[in-house]
Amino acid sequence: MIRSELIQIIADENPHLYQRDVEKIVNAIFDQITAALAGGDRVELRGFGAFSVKRRDGRVGRNPRTGESVEVEEKHVPFFKTGKLLRDRLNGQ
Amino acid sequence: MTGKTLTRMDLAEAVHNEVGLSRNDSASLVESVLSHVSDALVRGESVKISSFGTFSVRDKVARIGRNPKTGEEVPILPRRVLTFRPSHLMRDKVADGNK
């Protein structure tokens, strides 16, 4: 399923809403999650899962082509942990 | 960096601000989006949200695990797990925002 299919499903279920508003709604949800993580916050959606930010320490990397050492700076990456309910549903429980 | 935790309520608030639906209707739409994403994953589909990321379901084979406290061997059954791969756009925003 891709974003446009998700928007279509929600639009079909809500005939009283304009398609363009459904688009805005779906985008607002995902944009809000991204904005929260960019601001260092977590997003916890019980039953679904939790989005958080993890810190990756700086390290000395290597250019695999030349073998040259390069300094890789500390960085922050998005992380998702599946919620218990969804994990159980994936396994047919 | 404030270290807050957002919930469904905050997402509903974002929807409410975006299209001016009631808070109740906004909350049900958030719920509806999450359940359609979950349902697709439970059916074994991947869910790809452009500029956000991709949720995909992977099959894990059975293996022998060990209780780290007692050293006892325990079988780990085959199972399905969900992985989320953030898009480049999200990675960049998160990296830049937390510098």
N, CA and C atoms of all chains as a GROMACS GRO file, in nm:
protein
  576
    1MET      N    1   0.085  -0.119   0.000
    1MET     CA    2   0.000   0.000   0.000
    1MET      C    3   0.089   0.125   0.000
    2ILE      N    4   0.052   0.221  -0.082
    2ILE     CA    5   0.127   0.346  -0.084
    2ILE      C    6   0.037   0.461  -0.037
    3ARG      N    7   0.100   0.577  -0.017
    3ARG     CA    8   0.029   0.691   0.040
    3ARG      C    9  -0.103   0.722  -0.034
    4SER      N   10  -0.098   0.723  -0.168
    4SER     CA   11  -0.218   0.759  -0.245
    4SER      C   12  -0.330   0.657  -0.225
    5GLU      N   13  -0.294   0.530  -0.208
    5GLU     CA   14  -0.397   0.427  -0.184
    5GLU      C   15  -0.460   0.444  -0.047
    6LEU      N   16  -0.377   0.479   0.050
    6LEU     CA   17  -0.427   0.504   0.186
    6LEU      C   18  -0.525   0.622   0.183
    7ILE      N   19  -0.488   0.728   0.111
    7ILE     CA   20  -0.574   0.846   0.100
    7ILE      C   21  -0.708   0.807   0.034
    8GLN      N   22  -0.700   0.724  -0.070
    8GLN     CA   23  -0.822   0.681  -0.139
    8GLN      C   24  -0.916   0.604  -0.047
    9ILE      N   25  -0.858   0.513   0.032
    9ILE     CA   26  -0.941   0.432   0.124
    9ILE      C   27  -1.012   0.524   0.223
   10ILE      N   28  -0.938   0.619   0.280
   10ILE     CA   29  -0.997   0.710   0.379
   10ILE      C   30  -1.103   0.798   0.311
   11ALA      N   31  -1.076   0.841   0.188
   11ALA     CA   32  -1.172   0.926   0.116
   11ALA      C   33  -1.301   0.847   0.090
   12ASP      N   34  -1.288   0.719   0.050
   12ASP     CA   35  -1.406   0.637   0.023
   12ASP      C   36  -1.491   0.618   0.148
   13GLU      N   37  -1.424   0.609   0.264
   13GLU     CA   38  -1.497   0.589   0.389
   13GLU      C   39  -1.561   0.718   0.441
   14ASN      N   40  -1.515   0.831   0.388
   14ASN     CA   41  -1.564   0.961   0.438
   14ASN      C   42  -1.615   1.047   0.322
   15PRO      N   43  -1.728   1.004   0.262
   15PRO     CA   44  -1.776   1.074   0.142
   15PRO      C   45  -1.812   1.220   0.169
   16HIS      N   46  -1.829   1.258   0.296
   16HIS     CA   47  -1.862   1.397   0.329
   16HIS      C   48  -1.740   1.488   0.324
   17LEU      N   49  -1.618   1.429   0.306
   17LEU     CA   50  -1.497   1.511   0.302
   17LEU      C   51  -1.447   1.526   0.158
   18TYR      N   52  -1.393   1.643   0.127
   18TYR     CA   53  -1.328   1.660  -0.004
   18TYR      C   54  -1.203   1.576  -0.007
   19GLN      N   55  -1.174   1.519  -0.124
   19GLN     CA   56  -1.053   1.439  -0.143
   19GLN      C   57  -0.928   1.520  -0.103
   20ARG      N   58  -0.927   1.650  -0.141
   20ARG     CA   59  -0.807   1.729  -0.110
   20ARG      C   60  -0.790   1.750   0.040
   21ASP      N   61  -0.902   1.751   0.116
   21ASP     CA   62  -0.890   1.761   0.261
   21ASP      C   63  -0.838   1.630   0.320
   22VAL      N   64  -0.884   1.517   0.263
   22VAL     CA   65  -0.834   1.388   0.311
   22VAL      C   66  -0.683   1.382   0.289
   23GLU      N   67  -0.638   1.433   0.174
   23GLU     CA   68  -0.496   1.438   0.146
   23GLU      C   69  -0.422   1.518   0.252
   24LYS      N   70  -0.477   1.635   0.284
   24LYS     CA   71  -0.417   1.721   0.387
   24LYS      C   72  -0.413   1.652   0.523
   25ILE      N   73  -0.520   1.579   0.554
   25ILE     CA   74  -0.530   1.511   0.683
   25ILE      C   75  -0.422   1.404   0.696
   26VAL      N   76  -0.411   1.319   0.592
   26VAL     CA   77  -0.313   1.211   0.596
   26VAL      C   78  -0.171   1.270   0.602
   27ASN      N   79  -0.148   1.374   0.521
   27ASN     CA   80  -0.016   1.437   0.522
   27ASN      C   81   0.014   1.500   0.658
   28ALA      N   82  -0.087   1.564   0.719
   28ALA     CA   83  -0.066   1.629   0.849
   28ALA      C   84  -0.021   1.529   0.954
   29ILE      N   85  -0.078   1.409   0.949
   29ILE     CA   86  -0.044   1.306   1.049
   29ILE      C   87   0.104   1.267   1.036
   30PHE      N   88   0.146   1.233   0.912
   30PHE     CA   89   0.285   1.189   0.895
   30PHE      C   90   0.384   1.305   0.914
   31ASP      N   91   0.344   1.425   0.869
   31ASP     CA   92   0.433   1.542   0.887
   31ASP      C   93   0.452   1.575   1.034
   32GLN      N   94   0.345   1.557   1.112
   32GLN     CA   95   0.354   1.586   1.255
   32GLN      C   96   0.452   1.490   1.324
   33ILE      N   97   0.449   1.364   1.282
   33ILE     CA   98   0.542   1.265   1.340
   33ILE      C   99   0.687   1.305   1.306
   34THR      N  100   0.711   1.338   1.179
   34THR     CA  101   0.846   1.380   1.137
   34THR      C  102   0.891   1.504   1.213
   35ALA      N  103   0.801   1.602   1.226
   35ALA     CA  104   0.836   1.726   1.295
   35ALA      C  105   0.870   1.700   1.441
   36ALA      N  106   0.794   1.610   1.505
   36ALA     CA  107   0.820   1.578   1.645
   36ALA      C  108   0.960   1.519   1.660
   37LEU      N  109   0.994   1.423   1.573
   37LEU     CA  110   1.126   1.359   1.580
   37LEU      C  111   1.237   1.460   1.551
   38ALA      N  112   1.212   1.549   1.456
   38ALA     CA  113   1.312   1.651   1.423
   38ALA      C  114   1.334   1.743   1.542
   39GLY      N  115   1.231   1.757   1.627
   39GLY     CA  116   1.244   1.842   1.746
   39GLY      C  117   1.293   1.764   1.867
   40GLY      N  118   1.331   1.638   1.847
   40GLY     CA  119   1.384   1.558   1.957
   40GLY      C  120   1.278   1.492   2.043
   41ASP      N  121   1.151   1.499   2.001
   41ASP     CA  122   1.042   1.437   2.077
   41ASP      C  123   1.018   1.294   2.031
   42ARG      N  124   0.940   1.219   2.110
   42ARG     CA  125   0.898   1.084   2.069
   42ARG      C  126   0.750   1.089   2.033
   43VAL      N  127   0.704   0.989   1.960
   43VAL     CA  128   0.562   0.978   1.931
   43VAL      C  129   0.520   0.837   1.969
   44GLU      N  130   0.430   0.826   2.067
   44GLU     CA  131   0.390   0.694   2.113
   44GLU      C  132   0.245   0.668   2.077
   45LEU      N  133   0.222   0.569   1.992
   45LEU     CA  134   0.088   0.536   1.946
   45LEU      C  135   0.055   0.397   1.996
   46ARG      N  136  -0.006   0.390   2.114
   46ARG     CA  137  -0.035   0.262   2.178
   46ARG      C  138  -0.102   0.164   2.084
   47GLY      N  139  -0.052   0.042   2.084
   47GLY     CA  140  -0.112  -0.062   2.001
   47GLY      C  141  -0.048  -0.066   1.863
   48PHE      N  142   0.000   0.049   1.816
   48PHE     CA  143   0.063   0.056   1.684
   48PHE      C  144   0.215   0.049   1.699
   49GLY      N  145   0.270   0.147   1.771
   49GLY     CA  146   0.415   0.148   1.791
   49GLY      C  147   0.462   0.284   1.836
   50ALA      N  148   0.592   0.298   1.855
   50ALA     CA  149   0.647   0.424   1.902
   50ALA      C  150   0.764   0.466   1.814
   51PHE      N  151   0.762   0.593   1.774
   51PHE     CA  152   0.873   0.651   1.698
   51PHE      C  153   0.961   0.728   1.795
   52SER      N  154   1.093   0.709   1.785
   52SER     CA  155   1.183   0.785   1.870
   52SER      C  156   1.310   0.816   1.792
   53VAL      N  157   1.399   0.890   1.858
   53VAL     CA  158   1.525   0.928   1.795
   53VAL      C  159   1.638   0.861   1.870
   54LYS      N  160   1.728   0.796   1.798
   54LYS     CA  161   1.844   0.734   1.862
   54LYS      C  162   1.971   0.805   1.818
   55ARG      N  163   2.064   0.816   1.913
   55ARG     CA  164   2.191   0.880   1.881
   55ARG      C  165   2.292   0.776   1.835
   56ARG      N  166   2.357   0.804   1.726
   56ARG     CA  167   2.467   0.716   1.680
   56ARG      C  168   2.596   0.791   1.708
   57ASP      N  169   2.684   0.729   1.788
   57ASP     CA  170   2.812   0.793   1.820
   57ASP      C  171   2.897   0.816   1.696
   58GLY      N  172   2.982   0.914   1.702
   58GLY     CA  173   3.078   0.935   1.595
   58GLY      C  174   3.174   0.818   1.589
   59ARG      N  175   3.230   0.792   1.474
   59ARG     CA  176   3.324   0.679   1.463
   59ARG      C  177   3.419   0.707   1.346
   60VAL      N  178   3.523   0.627   1.338
   60VAL     CA  179   3.612   0.639   1.224
   60VAL      C  180   3.568   0.538   1.121
   61GLY      N  181   3.519   0.587   1.009
   61GLY     CA  182   3.475   0.498   0.902
   61GLY      C  183   3.584   0.483   0.799
   62ARG      N  184   3.554   0.406   0.697
   62ARG     CA  185   3.653   0.383   0.594
   62ARG      C  186   3.584   0.388   0.458
   63ASN      N  187   3.644   0.457   0.367
   63ASN     CA  188   3.592   0.457   0.231
   63ASN      C  189   3.620   0.319   0.173
   64PRO      N  190   3.516   0.240   0.144
   64PRO     CA  191   3.538   0.101   0.102
   64PRO      C  192   3.613   0.092  -0.031
   65ARG      N  193   3.607   0.198  -0.111
   65ARG     CA  194   3.676   0.193  -0.240
   65ARG      C  195   3.827   0.219  -0.226
   66THR      N  196   3.860   0.322  -0.148
   66THR     CA  197   4.001   0.361  -0.138
   66THR      C  198   4.069   0.311  -0.011
   67GLY      N  199   3.988   0.265   0.087
   67GLY     CA  200   4.046   0.220   0.213
   67GLY      C  201   4.085   0.334   0.304
   68GLU      N  202   4.059   0.456   0.260
   68GLU     CA  203   4.094   0.577   0.334
   68GLU      C  204   4.006   0.594   0.458
   69SER      N  205   4.064   0.636   0.571
   69SER     CA  206   3.988   0.660   0.693
   69SER      C  207   3.914   0.792   0.683
   70VAL      N  208   3.788   0.792   0.727
   70VAL     CA  209   3.713   0.918   0.733
   70VAL      C  210   3.642   0.928   0.868
   71GLU      N  211   3.641   1.049   0.920
   71GLU     CA  212   3.573   1.076   1.046
   71GLU      C  213   3.422   1.079   1.020
   72VAL      N  214   3.343   0.992   1.088
   72VAL     CA  215   3.197   1.000   1.075
   72VAL      C  216   3.144   1.066   1.202
   73GLU      N  217   3.075   1.177   1.186
   73GLU     CA  218   3.028   1.253   1.303
   73GLU      C  219   2.912   1.184   1.373
   74GLU      N  220   2.895   1.216   1.500
   74GLU     CA  221   2.778   1.171   1.575
   74GLU      C  222   2.652   1.217   1.501
   75LYS      N  223   2.549   1.133   1.498
   75LYS     CA  224   2.425   1.177   1.433
   75LYS      C  225   2.305   1.114   1.501
   76HIS      N  226   2.187   1.166   1.470
   76HIS     CA  227   2.063   1.114   1.527
   76HIS      C  228   1.978   1.054   1.416
   77VAL      N  229   1.923   0.935   1.444
   77VAL     CA  230   1.844   0.865   1.342
   77VAL      C  231   1.706   0.828   1.398
   78PRO      N  232   1.604   0.827   1.309
   78PRO     CA  233   1.470   0.788   1.351
   78PRO      C  234   1.465   0.638   1.380
   79PHE      N  235   1.383   0.599   1.478
   79PHE     CA  236   1.372   0.459   1.516
   79PHE      C  237   1.225   0.427   1.543
   80PHE      N  238   1.181   0.307   1.503
   80PHE     CA  239   1.043   0.267   1.528
   80PHE      C  240   1.040   0.134   1.601
   81LYS      N  241   0.962   0.129   1.707
   81LYS     CA  242   0.944   0.002   1.779
   81LYS      C  243   0.797  -0.038   1.768
   82THR      N  244   0.773  -0.158   1.718
   82THR     CA  245   0.636  -0.205   1.698
   82THR      C  246   0.563  -0.220   1.831
   83GLY      N  247   0.438  -0.180   1.835
   83GLY     CA  248   0.356  -0.195   1.956
   83GLY      C  249   0.317  -0.341   1.977
   84LYS      N  250   0.283  -0.373   2.101
   84LYS     CA  251   0.254  -0.512   2.137
   84LYS      C  252   0.133  -0.566   2.060
   85LEU      N  253   0.027  -0.487   2.053
   85LEU     CA  254  -0.094  -0.533   1.986
   85LEU      C  255  -0.068  -0.566   1.839
   86LEU      N  256   0.004  -0.477   1.770
   86LEU     CA  257   0.032  -0.499   1.628
   86LEU      C  258   0.126  -0.619   1.611
   87ARG      N  259   0.226  -0.630   1.700
   87ARG     CA  260   0.319  -0.744   1.693
   87ARG      C  261   0.242  -0.876   1.708
   88ASP      N  262   0.147  -0.879   1.802
   88ASP     CA  263   0.066  -1.000   1.821
   88ASP      C  264  -0.023  -1.026   1.700
   89ARG      N  265  -0.081  -0.920   1.644
   89ARG     CA  266  -0.167  -0.938   1.526
   89ARG      C  267  -0.089  -0.992   1.407
   90LEU      N  268   0.037  -0.946   1.392
   90LEU     CA  269   0.121  -0.993   1.282
   90LEU      C  270   0.143  -1.143   1.292
   91ASN      N  271   0.137  -1.193   1.416
   91ASN     CA  272   0.161  -1.335   1.438
   91ASN      C  273   0.032  -1.410   1.466
   92GLY      N  274  -0.076  -1.354   1.418
   92GLY     CA  275  -0.204  -1.423   1.421
   92GLY      C  276  -0.262  -1.447   1.559
   93GLN      N  277  -0.232  -1.355   1.653
   93GLN     CA  278  -0.290  -1.373   1.787
   93GLN      C  279  -0.394  -1.265   1.819
   94MET      N  280   1.561   2.083   2.174
   94MET     CA  281   1.513   1.948   2.208
   94MET      C  282   1.436   1.952   2.340
   95THR      N  283   1.306   1.917   2.335
   95THR     CA  284   1.225   1.927   2.456
   95THR      C  285   1.201   1.793   2.522
   96GLY      N  286   1.218   1.683   2.445
   96GLY     CA  287   1.201   1.550   2.504
   96GLY      C  288   1.058   1.516   2.546
   97LYS      N  289   0.961   1.574   2.477
   97LYS     CA  290   0.820   1.542   2.504
   97LYS      C  291   0.783   1.411   2.437
   98THR      N  292   0.669   1.354   2.479
   98THR     CA  293   0.612   1.240   2.407
   98THR      C  294   0.477   1.279   2.350
   99LEU      N  295   0.465   1.269   2.220
   99LEU     CA  296   0.337   1.299   2.156
   99LEU      C  297   0.253   1.172   2.150
  100THR      N  298   0.123   1.192   2.149
  100THR     CA  299   0.030   1.078   2.141
  100THR      C  300  -0.069   1.102   2.029
  101ARG      N  301  -0.166   1.009   2.019
  101ARG     CA  302  -0.275   1.023   1.922
  101ARG      C  303  -0.341   1.160   1.932
  102MET      N  304  -0.353   1.209   2.056
  102MET     CA  305  -0.419   1.339   2.078
  102MET      C  306  -0.349   1.452   2.005
  103ASP      N  307  -0.215   1.449   2.005
  103ASP     CA  308  -0.139   1.554   1.937
  103ASP      C  309  -0.155   1.544   1.785
  104LEU      N  310  -0.164   1.419   1.735
  104LEU     CA  311  -0.185   1.402   1.591
  104LEU      C  312  -0.324   1.451   1.554
  105ALA      N  313  -0.423   1.422   1.639
  105ALA     CA  314  -0.560   1.469   1.614
  105ALA      C  315  -0.563   1.622   1.615
  106GLU      N  316  -0.486   1.681   1.704
  106GLU     CA  317  -0.478   1.827   1.712
  106GLU      C  318  -0.421   1.884   1.581
  107ALA      N  319  -0.320   1.817   1.526
  107ALA     CA  320  -0.261   1.862   1.399
  107ALA      C  321  -0.364   1.855   1.287
  108VAL      N  322  -0.445   1.749   1.286
  108VAL     CA  323  -0.550   1.733   1.184
  108VAL      C  324  -0.655   1.843   1.203
  109HIS      N  325  -0.694   1.864   1.327
  109HIS     CA  326  -0.792   1.969   1.361
  109HIS      C  327  -0.744   2.105   1.311
  110ASN      N  328  -0.618   2.137   1.335
  110ASN     CA  329  -0.563   2.265   1.291
  110ASN      C  330  -0.553   2.276   1.139
  111GLU      N  331  -0.531   2.161   1.076
  111GLU     CA  332  -0.509   2.161   0.931
  111GLU      C  333  -0.638   2.182   0.853
  112VAL      N  334  -0.746   2.112   0.891
  112VAL     CA  335  -0.870   2.123   0.813
  112VAL      C  336  -0.992   2.168   0.893
  113GLY      N  337  -0.971   2.200   1.021
  113GLY     CA  338  -1.082   2.254   1.098
  113GLY      C  339  -1.197   2.158   1.125
  114LEU      N  340  -1.167   2.026   1.122
  114LEU     CA  341  -1.268   1.930   1.164
  114LEU      C  342  -1.276   1.932   1.316
  115SER      N  343  -1.385   1.883   1.373
  115SER     CA  344  -1.397   1.878   1.519
  115SER      C  345  -1.286   1.789   1.576
  116ARG      N  346  -1.254   1.805   1.703
  116ARG     CA  347  -1.149   1.723   1.764
  116ARG      C  348  -1.187   1.576   1.762
  117ASN      N  349  -1.318   1.551   1.781
  117ASN     CA  350  -1.366   1.413   1.778
  117ASN      C  351  -1.346   1.348   1.642
  118ASP      N  352  -1.388   1.419   1.537
  118ASP     CA  353  -1.374   1.366   1.401
  118ASP      C  354  -1.226   1.351   1.365
  119SER      N  355  -1.146   1.448   1.409
  119SER     CA  356  -1.002   1.441   1.381
  119SER      C  357  -0.942   1.318   1.447
  120ALA      N  358  -0.984   1.291   1.570
  120ALA     CA  359  -0.933   1.174   1.642
  120ALA      C  360  -0.973   1.046   1.571
  121SER      N  361  -1.098   1.038   1.519
  121SER     CA  362  -1.135   0.912   1.451
  121SER      C  363  -1.060   0.895   1.321
  122LEU      N  364  -1.027   1.007   1.254
  122LEU     CA  365  -0.950   0.994   1.131
  122LEU      C  366  -0.808   0.944   1.158
  123VAL      N  367  -0.747   0.992   1.266
  123VAL     CA  368  -0.614   0.944   1.304
  123VAL      C  369  -0.621   0.793   1.329
  124GLU      N  370  -0.723   0.751   1.404
  124GLU     CA  371  -0.741   0.610   1.436
  124GLU      C  372  -0.758   0.529   1.307
  125SER      N  373  -0.837   0.584   1.216
  125SER     CA  374  -0.867   0.515   1.092
  125SER      C  375  -0.740   0.498   1.007
  126VAL      N  376  -0.657   0.601   1.002
  126VAL     CA  377  -0.530   0.591   0.928
  126VAL      C  378  -0.443   0.481   0.989
  127LEU      N  379  -0.430   0.482   1.123
  127LEU     CA  380  -0.346   0.382   1.188
  127LEU      C  381  -0.400   0.241   1.166
  128SER      N  382  -0.534   0.224   1.169
  128SER     CA  383  -0.583   0.088   1.153
  128SER      C  384  -0.572   0.039   1.010
  129HIS      N  385  -0.585   0.129   0.912
  129HIS     CA  386  -0.566   0.083   0.774
  129HIS      C  387  -0.420   0.045   0.747
  130VAL      N  388  -0.328   0.121   0.805
  130VAL     CA  389  -0.186   0.085   0.791
  130VAL      C  390  -0.162  -0.052   0.857
  131SER      N  391  -0.214  -0.069   0.980
  131SER     CA  392  -0.197  -0.197   1.051
  131SER      C  393  -0.258  -0.313   0.973
  132ASP      N  394  -0.380  -0.294   0.923
  132ASP     CA  395  -0.447  -0.402   0.850
  132ASP      C  396  -0.366  -0.446   0.728
  133ALA      N  397  -0.311  -0.349   0.654
  133ALA     CA  398  -0.231  -0.383   0.537
  133ALA      C  399  -0.109  -0.466   0.579
  134LEU      N  400  -0.046  -0.425   0.689
  134LEU     CA  401   0.073  -0.497   0.737
  134LEU      C  402   0.037  -0.638   0.782
  135VAL      N  403  -0.077  -0.652   0.848
  135VAL     CA  404  -0.121  -0.784   0.895
  135VAL      C  405  -0.150  -0.875   0.774
  136ARG      N  406  -0.197  -0.816   0.664
  136ARG     CA  407  -0.218  -0.894   0.540
  136ARG      C  408  -0.085  -0.929   0.474
  137GLY      N  409   0.025  -0.875   0.527
  137GLY     CA  410   0.157  -0.906   0.474
  137GLY      C  411   0.207  -0.805   0.372
  138GLU      N  412   0.128  -0.698   0.349
  138GLU     CA  413   0.170  -0.594   0.255
  138GLU      C  414   0.273  -0.501   0.318
  139SER      N  415   0.356  -0.438   0.234
  139SER     CA  416   0.439  -0.327   0.283
  139SER      C  417   0.356  -0.201   0.272
  140VAL      N  418   0.388  -0.104   0.356
  140VAL     CA  419   0.320   0.025   0.347
  140VAL      C  420   0.426   0.131   0.323
  141LYS      N  421   0.416   0.195   0.206
  141LYS     CA  422   0.518   0.290   0.165
  141LYS      C  423   0.460   0.430   0.161
  142ILE      N  424   0.504   0.514   0.252
  142ILE     CA  425   0.456   0.651   0.259
  142ILE      C  426   0.570   0.740   0.209
  143SER      N  427   0.555   0.793   0.088
  143SER     CA  428   0.665   0.869   0.028
  143SER      C  429   0.704   0.986   0.116
  144SER      N  430   0.830   1.017   0.121
  144SER     CA  431   0.892   1.122   0.204
  144SER      C  432   0.877   1.098   0.354
  145PHE      N  433   0.818   0.984   0.395
  145PHE     CA  434   0.811   0.949   0.537
  145PHE      C  435   0.894   0.823   0.561
  146GLY      N  436   0.849   0.712   0.501
  146GLY     CA  437   0.925   0.589   0.518
  146GLY      C  438   0.843   0.468   0.477
  147THR      N  439   0.903   0.351   0.491
  147THR     CA  440   0.838   0.226   0.451
  147THR      C  441   0.831   0.129   0.568
  148PHE      N  442   0.710   0.078   0.593
  148PHE     CA  443   0.692  -0.029   0.692
  148PHE      C  444   0.688  -0.159   0.615
  149SER      N  445   0.771  -0.256   0.654
  149SER     CA  446   0.759  -0.385   0.588
  149SER      C  447   0.764  -0.498   0.688
  150VAL      N  448   0.704  -0.610   0.646
  150VAL     CA  449   0.692  -0.726   0.733
  150VAL      C  450   0.794  -0.829   0.689
  151ARG      N  451   0.871  -0.880   0.784
  151ARG     CA  452   0.972  -0.980   0.750
  151ARG      C  453   0.947  -1.108   0.828
  152ASP      N  454   0.977  -1.220   0.762
  152ASP     CA  455   0.963  -1.349   0.829
  152ASP      C  456   1.094  -1.386   0.894
  153LYS      N  457   1.087  -1.424   1.021
  153LYS     CA  458   1.207  -1.470   1.092
  153LYS      C  459   1.196  -1.620   1.110
  154VAL      N  460   1.307  -1.690   1.087
  154VAL     CA  461   1.305  -1.835   1.105
  154VAL      C  462   1.325  -1.872   1.252
  155ALA      N  463   1.289  -1.993   1.285
  155ALA     CA  464   1.306  -2.042   1.421
  155ALA      C  465   1.454  -2.053   1.455
  156ARG      N  466   1.489  -2.029   1.581
  156ARG     CA  467   1.628  -2.049   1.623
  156ARG      C  468   1.629  -2.081   1.772
  157ILE      N  469   1.744  -2.127   1.818
  157ILE     CA  470   1.757  -2.156   1.960
  157ILE      C  471   1.808  -2.031   2.031
  158GLY      N  472   1.730  -1.983   2.126
  158GLY     CA  473   1.775  -1.869   2.205
  158GLY      C  474   1.826  -1.917   2.339
  159ARG      N  475   1.870  -1.825   2.421
  159ARG     CA  476   1.923  -1.862   2.551
  159ARG      C  477   1.876  -1.759   2.652
  160ASN      N  478   1.830  -1.804   2.764
  160ASN     CA  479   1.795  -1.712   2.871
  160ASN      C  480   1.926  -1.658   2.928
  161PRO      N  481   1.952  -1.529   2.912
  161PRO     CA  482   2.083  -1.476   2.952
  161PRO      C  483   2.107  -1.486   3.102
  162LYS      N  484   2.002  -1.496   3.180
  162LYS     CA  485   2.019  -1.504   3.325
  162LYS      C  486   2.055  -1.646   3.368
  163THR      N  487   1.982  -1.745   3.315
  163THR     CA  488   2.002  -1.882   3.361
  163THR      C  489   2.089  -1.965   3.266
  164GLY      N  490   2.109  -1.912   3.141
  164GLY     CA  491   2.188  -1.989   3.044
  164GLY      C  492   2.108  -2.100   2.980
  165GLU      N  493   1.980  -2.110   3.018
  165GLU     CA  494   1.893  -2.216   2.968
  165GLU      C  495   1.858  -2.194   2.821
  166GLU      N  496   1.858  -2.301   2.743
  166GLU     CA  497   1.821  -2.288   2.601
  166GLU      C  498   1.670  -2.286   2.586
  167VAL      N  499   1.621  -2.191   2.505
  167VAL     CA  500   1.477  -2.186   2.479
  167VAL      C  501   1.454  -2.173   2.329
  168PRO      N  502   1.360  -2.249   2.276
  168PRO     CA  503   1.333  -2.237   2.132
  168PRO      C  504   1.264  -2.104   2.102
  169ILE      N  505   1.308  -2.034   1.997
  169ILE     CA  506   1.238  -1.914   1.951
  169ILE      C  507   1.165  -1.954   1.823
  170LEU      N  508   1.033  -1.945   1.827
  170LEU     CA  509   0.952  -1.991   1.716
  170LEU      C  510   0.964  -1.897   1.596
  171PRO      N  511   0.932  -1.948   1.474
  171PRO     CA  512   0.931  -1.859   1.358
  171PRO      C  513   0.824  -1.752   1.379
  172ARG      N  514   0.852  -1.630   1.339
  172ARG     CA  515   0.754  -1.522   1.363
  172ARG      C  516   0.770  -1.415   1.257
  173ARG      N  517   0.671  -1.327   1.253
  173ARG     CA  518   0.676  -1.214   1.160
  173ARG      C  519   0.707  -1.088   1.239
  174VAL      N  520   0.802  -1.009   1.189
  174VAL     CA  521   0.834  -0.884   1.256
  174VAL      C  522   0.818  -0.768   1.159
  175LEU      N  523   0.794  -0.652   1.217
  175LEU     CA  524   0.773  -0.531   1.139
  175LEU      C  525   0.899  -0.445   1.145
  176THR      N  526   0.945  -0.397   1.029
  176THR     CA  527   1.056  -0.303   1.032
  176THR      C  528   1.012  -0.173   0.966
  177PHE      N  529   1.069  -0.064   1.013
  177PHE     CA  530   1.041   0.066   0.954
  177PHE      C  531   1.170   0.123   0.900
  178ARG      N  532   1.169   0.159   0.772
  178ARG     CA  533   1.286   0.220   0.712
  178ARG      C  534   1.251   0.365   0.678
  179PRO      N  535   1.307   0.459   0.753
  179PRO     CA  536   1.274   0.600   0.728
  179PRO      C  537   1.326   0.645   0.592
  180SER      N  538   1.252   0.735   0.528
  180SER     CA  539   1.295   0.788   0.398
  180SER      C  540   1.416   0.879   0.419
  181HIS      N  541   1.484   0.911   0.309
  181HIS     CA  542   1.599   1.001   0.320
  181HIS      C  543   1.558   1.136   0.374
  182LEU      N  544   1.440   1.183   0.329
  182LEU     CA  545   1.392   1.313   0.374
  182LEU      C  546   1.376   1.314   0.526
  183MET      N  547   1.315   1.207   0.580
  183MET     CA  548   1.297   1.202   0.726
  183MET      C  549   1.431   1.192   0.797
  184ARG      N  550   1.519   1.105   0.748
  184ARG     CA  551   1.653   1.093   0.808
  184ARG      C  552   1.722   1.228   0.816
  185ASP      N  553   1.716   1.303   0.704
  185ASP     CA  554   1.783   1.433   0.699
  185ASP      C  555   1.721   1.530   0.798
  186LYS      N  556   1.586   1.533   0.803
  186LYS     CA  557   1.520   1.625   0.895
  186LYS      C  558   1.554   1.593   1.041
  187VAL      N  559   1.556   1.463   1.073
  187VAL     CA  560   1.585   1.422   1.210
  187VAL      C  561   1.732   1.451   1.244
  188ALA      N  562   1.821   1.425   1.149
  188ALA     CA  563   1.963   1.451   1.173
  188ALA      C  564   1.986   1.602   1.191
  189ASP      N  565   1.928   1.682   1.103
  189ASP     CA  566   1.948   1.827   1.110
  189ASP      C  567   1.884   1.887   1.235
  190GLY      N  568   1.765   1.838   1.269
  190GLY     CA  569   1.693   1.894   1.384
  190GLY      C  570   1.756   1.862   1.518
  191ASN      N  571   1.839   1.757   1.524
  191ASN     CA  572   1.896   1.715   1.653
  191ASN      C  573   2.046   1.742   1.662
  192LYS      N  574   2.096   1.828   1.576
  192LYS     CA  575   2.240   1.860   1.576
  192LYS      C  576   2.280   1.932   1.704
   0.00000   0.00000   0.00000
